[in-house]
Amino acid sequence: MYSEPSAGLEGTPRGDTAQALLRNCVHCGFCLPACPTYRVTGNELDSPRGRIYLIKQMVEGAAATVTTREHLDRCLTCRACERACPSGVEYGRLIDLGRELVEERVPRALPQRALRRGLAEVLSRPRLFGALLRAGQAVRDGLPAALQARIPPRPPCRPAHLE
């Protein structure tokens, strides 16, 4: 697919990379059945092909919107589409570039940025996550039903002689 980077990206390493990555996509659609998000939503913009189109628009200077960000956020980055692609599109690199562009153009609200940062910090530290999970399990019974459903119960204790 041909793309013409906007004045802000033209001649930059990021613009050249975007153009090279976009050039490989022929919009054949082989990626659609491989994408779990597309299989659930059925929305073309939630498919790799649709997201590539959104990224192409941003590279060419179109305005990024909250909706654009939502479609890019819905990608699980499983990269199943890459294995299905006969043209060898490096979708993982392309979605990273698209997310970078949309973050620059459509900043998130402070509470959403704080939540995302907090999740990244906790989930990237297994010991911290484990400690917080055990704390949640200890107080699980006193929580509202909606929160109880999100915290798995403690596994039954096994006697030491069985381990």
C-alpha positions as CSV (number, residue, x, y, z in Angstrom):
1,M,0.0,0.0,0.0
2,Y,1.4,3.3,-1.0
3,S,1.6,6.1,1.6
4,E,2.8,9.7,1.5
5,P,4.0,10.7,4.9
6,S,2.9,14.2,6.1
7,A,5.3,17.1,6.3
8,G,5.9,16.3,10.0
9,L,7.0,12.7,9.2
10,E,8.4,13.1,5.7
11,G,12.2,12.3,5.6
12,T,12.3,11.3,9.3
13,P,13.4,7.8,10.4
14,R,9.9,7.2,11.8
15,G,8.2,8.3,8.5
16,D,10.6,6.2,6.5
17,T,9.9,3.2,8.7
18,A,6.1,3.7,8.5
19,Q,6.3,4.0,4.7
20,A,8.3,0.8,4.4
21,L,6.0,-1.1,6.8
22,L,2.8,0.1,5.1
23,R,4.2,-0.7,1.6
24,N,4.0,-4.4,2.4
25,C,0.3,-4.6,3.1
26,V,-1.8,-5.5,0.1
27,H,-5.1,-5.5,2.0
28,C,-5.8,-9.1,1.1
29,G,-7.7,-9.9,4.2
30,F,-5.9,-13.1,5.2
31,C,-5.3,-11.5,8.6
32,L,-9.0,-11.1,9.5
33,P,-9.8,-14.6,10.7
34,A,-6.5,-14.7,12.6
35,C,-7.3,-11.7,14.7
36,P,-9.2,-12.5,18.0
37,T,-10.5,-8.9,18.4
38,Y,-12.0,-8.9,14.9
39,R,-13.6,-12.3,15.4
40,V,-15.3,-10.9,18.6
41,T,-16.3,-7.5,17.3
42,G,-16.8,-8.1,13.6
43,N,-15.7,-4.4,13.1
44,E,-13.3,-3.9,10.2
45,L,-11.5,-1.1,12.2
46,D,-10.8,-3.7,14.9
47,S,-9.0,-5.9,12.4
48,P,-5.3,-5.6,11.5
49,R,-6.3,-4.4,8.0
50,G,-8.5,-1.7,9.5
51,R,-5.9,-0.6,12.0
52,I,-3.3,-0.4,9.2
53,Y,-5.6,1.9,7.4
54,L,-6.0,4.1,10.5
55,I,-2.2,4.2,10.9
56,K,-1.8,5.1,7.2
57,Q,-4.2,8.0,7.7
58,M,-2.2,9.3,10.7
59,V,1.1,8.9,8.9
60,E,-0.4,10.9,6.0
61,G,-1.4,13.7,8.4
62,A,-5.1,12.9,9.2
63,A,-6.2,13.9,12.7
64,A,-6.0,11.1,15.3
65,T,-9.1,10.8,17.5
66,V,-10.1,9.1,20.7
67,T,-11.9,6.5,18.4
68,T,-8.6,5.9,16.6
69,R,-6.9,5.3,19.9
70,E,-9.7,2.9,21.0
71,H,-9.3,0.8,17.9
72,L,-5.5,0.6,18.3
73,D,-5.9,-0.1,22.0
74,R,-8.2,-3.1,21.3
75,C,-5.3,-4.9,19.5
76,L,-4.0,-7.6,21.9
77,T,-0.6,-7.5,20.1
78,C,-0.8,-11.3,19.8
79,R,0.6,-10.9,16.3
80,A,-1.4,-13.9,15.0
81,C,-2.0,-11.7,11.9
82,E,1.7,-11.7,11.1
83,R,1.7,-15.5,10.8
84,A,-1.3,-15.4,8.5
85,C,0.0,-12.6,6.3
86,P,1.4,-13.8,2.9
87,S,3.0,-10.4,2.3
88,G,5.1,-10.5,5.5
89,V,3.7,-7.3,7.1
90,E,5.5,-6.6,10.4
91,Y,2.3,-5.7,12.2
92,G,3.8,-5.6,15.6
93,R,6.2,-2.8,14.6
94,L,3.4,-1.0,12.8
95,I,0.9,-1.1,15.7
96,D,3.7,0.1,18.0
97,L,4.3,3.0,15.7
98,G,0.6,3.8,15.4
99,R,0.2,3.8,19.2
100,E,3.1,6.1,19.5
101,L,1.6,8.5,17.0
102,V,-1.8,8.5,18.6
103,E,-0.5,9.0,22.1
104,E,1.4,12.1,20.9
105,R,-1.7,13.5,19.1
106,V,-4.5,12.4,21.5
107,P,-3.2,12.5,25.1
108,R,-5.1,10.5,27.7
109,A,-6.7,12.1,30.7
110,L,-4.6,12.1,33.9
111,P,-6.7,9.4,35.7
112,Q,-6.4,7.1,32.7
113,R,-2.6,7.7,32.4
114,A,-2.2,7.1,36.2
115,L,-4.2,3.8,36.0
116,R,-2.2,2.6,33.0
117,R,1.1,3.5,34.7
118,G,0.0,1.8,37.9
119,L,-1.0,-1.4,36.1
120,A,2.2,-1.5,34.2
121,E,4.2,-1.1,37.4
122,V,2.3,-3.8,39.3
123,L,1.9,-6.3,36.5
124,S,5.6,-6.1,35.6
125,R,6.7,-7.1,39.1
126,P,5.5,-10.6,39.9
127,R,6.4,-10.5,43.6
128,L,4.5,-7.2,44.1
129,F,1.5,-8.6,42.1
130,G,1.6,-11.8,44.1
131,A,1.6,-9.9,47.4
132,L,-1.3,-7.7,46.3
133,L,-3.2,-10.7,45.1
134,R,-2.8,-12.5,48.5
135,A,-3.9,-9.3,50.3
136,G,-6.9,-9.1,48.1
137,Q,-7.7,-12.8,48.7
138,A,-7.4,-12.2,52.5
139,V,-10.1,-9.5,52.4
140,R,-12.1,-10.9,49.5
141,D,-15.1,-11.9,51.6
142,G,-15.6,-8.4,52.9
143,L,-15.6,-6.8,49.4
144,P,-18.6,-6.0,47.2
145,A,-19.7,-8.8,44.9
146,A,-18.4,-7.1,41.8
147,L,-14.9,-7.0,43.3
148,Q,-15.2,-10.5,44.7
149,A,-15.8,-11.8,41.2
150,R,-12.5,-10.4,40.0
151,I,-10.3,-11.9,42.8
152,P,-9.8,-15.6,42.7
153,P,-10.4,-17.4,46.0
154,R,-7.4,-18.7,47.9
155,P,-6.4,-22.2,46.9
156,P,-7.0,-24.7,49.8
157,C,-3.9,-25.3,52.0
158,R,-2.1,-28.5,51.5
159,P,-0.5,-30.2,54.4
160,A,3.4,-30.1,54.2
161,H,3.7,-33.8,54.1
162,L,1.9,-33.9,50.8
163,E,4.2,-31.5,49.0
